[in-house]
Amino acid sequence: MYNLIKPIFFKYDPEVIHHKVFNWIKTVNKIPGVSSVIRGIYCLENKKLEREVFGIKFKNPVGLAAGFDKDAKLFEELNNFGFGFIEVGTITPVGQPGNDKPRMFRLVDDEALINRMGFNNEGVDEMVIRLKNRKNSSLIIGGNIGKNKVTPNEVADEDFVKCFEKLFDYVDYFVVNVSSPNTPGLRDLQDKEPLKKLLFRLQQLNQAKVKSKPILLKIAPDLTNEQLDDIIEIVQDTKIAGVIATNTTISRDGLQSNPELVKQMGGLSGIPVKDRSTEVIRYLSQKSNKSFPIVGVGGIHSGDDAIEKLKAGASLVQIYTGFIYKGPGLVREINQKILEQGL
């Protein structure tokens, strides 16, 4: 089904069609009975798929990565496609328009995307309003938090703290995003000392709550092994719950698409980042002696791709670009492959 309509979708600008499909999914799910039909097609329920990771019970290990539902406008409807969890954001304290358009590009020959969205979102207060009204309390939602573009790195902690405090009662776990290449200077916060300072502060606030929530760190695939060693040390020192590996890459190695597209600035996702993402997962898992959970994301376009991540050391996986190229059937395909492999 998706293969029939994908060529139509791909005739449109990627950001334009994203919003059109977004609205279409929202509208269709309002028709009585449609949600049940969609769940019947795409959901795969099986006790063997359940996972307990960082203290949370997931109905299956396949999640939707941050960036698709930036403002938490569609999480209820997206849940009908069989996801085990959905990550909303990246959200910032104050709404911001993001970078100038066009800012998303399809590299079809590489099954990839380049984006330089720039954390476009409506702000954390608007997200809270929507999450307060969530109907399905069993749906696991992660909150991906970042800093506003105009906030200097010297006081970036304040932005993360504001998002953390305002979202605390409405999400099940947090993701600290300091690895997007599309906010100037953001990746500098991955350096050892500023990152430790930020995570210690969030953990201090977290531990002061009646019941703390898992905090994860999302890292770039472009880190060296020495920097990954620092990440392991930071996770262990701050006692955060785990790592999401990986975000988009600034590398352009080996791409086959139109050179005019390849040279676009921004983060590259999809198949070209698959191998490096898996390498990072394996390195973190082995060097840390599996001392913390890893969520694997990057280039998962098939059930076999997901199995590769899980065997490398991931406890959960997330998809984004694969969801766009392969359609919602990818979620069921991955879960079916996990059952077949007995993982």
N, C-alpha and C positions, 0 to 999 in steps of 0.2 A: 504493500500500500504506500509506504513512505517513499519508496523508489519511484513511484509514479508521479508524486507531487513535488519531489525535491527539485527537479529541473525548473519547475515554475518558481519555487522559492528562490532558487539561485539566480534568477533573472533580475531580482531586486537587489538594491544596496543592502548589505548584511544588517546594518542597524535598522533600516526601514522595515525589512521583513521580520526582524526580531519582534518589533512592536506590533506588527500586524498579526503575527502568529500568537503572540501574547494575548492580544485582545480576542482573537478567535477562540483560543482555549478557554478563556474566561467566559465568553458568551455561550459556547457550546455546553459547558458544564452546568449552566443554569437551566438547561432543558431537562425536565423530569426524566429520570431513568438513564440519562447519558453517562453520568459518573459511574454507575454500576456496570454499564457495558464496557467502558474504557478499562475499569479495574479487571473485568473478566478477561479482557484481551491481554493486558500487559502485566498484571500482578502474578507473581508466583509465590504462593504461601507454602512454607515447609519449615518445620521445627529445626531441621538440620541447617537451615540458613541463618538461624539466630546467632548473634554474637554479643558477648558482654565485653565492652572495651572502655577503658577509663571510667568504670563504674556505671556505664549506661548500657541498657539492653537494647540492641538494634534488631529489628525483625529480619533484616538481611544486611550484608556488608556493602551494598552499592548505594552511593550517595550522589547527589547533584552538587557540583562544586560552586563556590561563590562566583558571582558575576552574571549569572543567568537571571536570577530574581533579586536584583540589587536592593529593591525597596520593600521586599516582603509583600508583594501584591498578588502573587500567584501560587504561593506554597501549598495551599489546600488542593488546588487543581492539579499541580505537578505531582502531588502525592499519589494521585490515581494512576500514574504510570509505573508504579511499583517500586519507587525508591525506598531505601531503608532509612534515609535521612536526607535533609535538604539544608544547605548552607545559604543564608541570605547575606547580602552585602556585596562588596565592601561598603560599610556605612561610615560616615564622618559626623562630627558633632553638628555642623551646620551644612545645610544643603549647598551643593555647588554644581555648576553646569558641566564640569569636565573640560576636556580639551576640544579644540575646534574640529568641526566635521569637514571631510570624512575622517573617521578615526577607527574604522574596522575594515579589514580587507581579507577576502578569501583567496587562498592559494590552493586552488582545486587540484592541481597536478600533484601537490604534496599532501593533500588532505589536512590542510593547516589553516590557521587564522593568524593574522597580525592585528593586534589592537593597541590603541593608545587612548583608551577611554578617559583615563585620568580621574577615577573615582567619582564619576557623575552619579549623584544621588540626591534625594530630597531631604536628607538630614535625619538624625536619630529619633527626633521627636515624632516625625511622621511614621517611621517604622514602628515605634512603640504603639501608636494608635492601632495599627493593623494587627500587630501580634497580640494585643489585648483581646481582640475579637476572634482569635483562632477557635475554630469549632472542634477540631480533632486534637484532643489533648495527648493522644498516643503518638502523634507525629514528632519525631526527633528533629529539632531545628538548631542549627549552629549559627552564631552571630559572628560574622567576619568584620573586624573593626580596623579603622585606619585613621590617618590624620588629614586635616584639611590642607589643601595646597599652599595656602598663605601662612600656615603655622610654621614658624622656624623650628628646626630640629632641636634647638636648645630647650624648647618648651613643648615638644611633641608629646611627652608623657601625659600632659594635661588633656589632650584630645582623646587619647586611648582611655584614660580614666573616666572622662565624661561619658563615652560610649559604653564602657563597662558598667558603670553605675546605673545608667538609664535602661540598659537592656537586661540587667541581671535577672529580673523576675520573669522574663519572657522568652529566654532561650535556654537550651539545655547544655550548650558548651560554647566557648569562645575561641576565636582564631585571631591571633595578632598578625596583621599583614604588614610586614616591613620589607616585602620582597617584590612588590610591583615595580616595573621599570618606568612607569608612566607618570609618577609624581616626582618632581625634581628633588633630589637629595634623599628620597625615602630609603633607598637601599643602604645608605650610610648608617642607618639605624641597625643594620645587621652586624655592624662591627661589635666586637666583644663587649667593651665597656658600656656603651649606650644601651645595648640590648639587655645586658644583665641588669642595668639600672631600671629599665622599663619593666622587665618581667618580675623583678623583685618587688617593685611597687604594686603591680597588679596582684601578685600573689599575697602581699600583705593585706590588701583590701579584701581579697578573696577569702583568706583564712579568718577574717573578722566577721564574716557572714555566719548566720546560724548553720547553714549548710553550703559548703563551697561548691563551685562548679569547675569542670575541667577547662583548663586554658591550654590551647595548642599554639604552636608557632609555625607559620607558613614560610618556607624558605625557597630561595631561588635555585634553579639547576646550575647556575653559573658559578657557584662557590667552589673553591679549591678544596682538596682533601684536608689541608691545614685548617681552613675555615670550617669545614664540617667537623673536624676534631673540636674546634671551639664550640660549635653548636651542641655537641654531645656534652661537653663540660658544663655549658650554660643550662641545658635541660636538667642535668643531674643536680647542679648547684641550686637552681631556683625551684626545683621539684614541680615544674609544670607537667601537665599530663602527657604531652607527646608532641609530635611534629607532623606537619603536612608537607609532603615532598612529591611534586614541586610546583612552583608557580611557572609563569612563562619565561622564555629565554630571550636574551638579546643576541644570541648566536644566529648566524644565517648559513651555517655550513651545509653543503650538499643539497641545497634546494633546487628544484627543477622548474619552478613556475616562472612566469613572466618577470624579467629583471626589474621592470618598473614597479611591480608589486613587492618583490623581494627587498628592494631598497627602502621601503616604507619604514619609518621609525615606529617602535613599539615592541610589545612582547609577543613572541611567537609561541603558538600552542598547536597541539595536534601531533600527528605521527612523527614529525622531525624531533620532537622533544622526548619521545617515548624511551629510547635507549638510555639517554642521560638520566632521566627521571628514575629509571630502574636501577641504574648504577648508584645513584645517591641513596636510594632506599636500601640497597644491599650493603653499602658501605656503613651507613648509620646503624643498621641492624647488627652487622657483624662486629664493628668496632665498639659498640655499646654493650655487646653481649645481650642484645634484646632487652635492654633495661627499661625501655619505654615504647609505647605503641607508635606506629607510623601509619598515616593515612596516605595511600599511594594515588597520585594523580599525575597525568601527563601522557597523552598519546594512547589512551585506552579506546580503541575503536572496534574491539571484538572481545569475545569471551576469553580467547587465548591471551590477549594482551593483559586482561585483568588477572588471569592465573599467574602470568609472569610476575606481576607486581606482588601478588600474595606469596608466591614462592620465594621472592627476593627478601621478604620480611615484613610486608605490609599486613596490617590487621583488618583494615577497611580500604575501599577504593572509592574514588570519585570520578565522574565524567563531566565534560562540558563540550569540548569541540567534537568529540565522538558522538554526542547526543545530536549535534547539528548535522553531521555528515551521515550518520547511520540511522537516526530517528529513535523514537521511544522504545522500539523493539529491542534496542541494545541492552536495556536494563534486564529484561527477562532472559536474553541470551546469556548474559554474564552469570546471572543466578543459576541458570540451567547448567552451565559449564562448571560452576563451583560444586553443584550437587554431583555431577558426573565424575569429577575429580576427587570427591570426598574430602574437600578442604573445609 
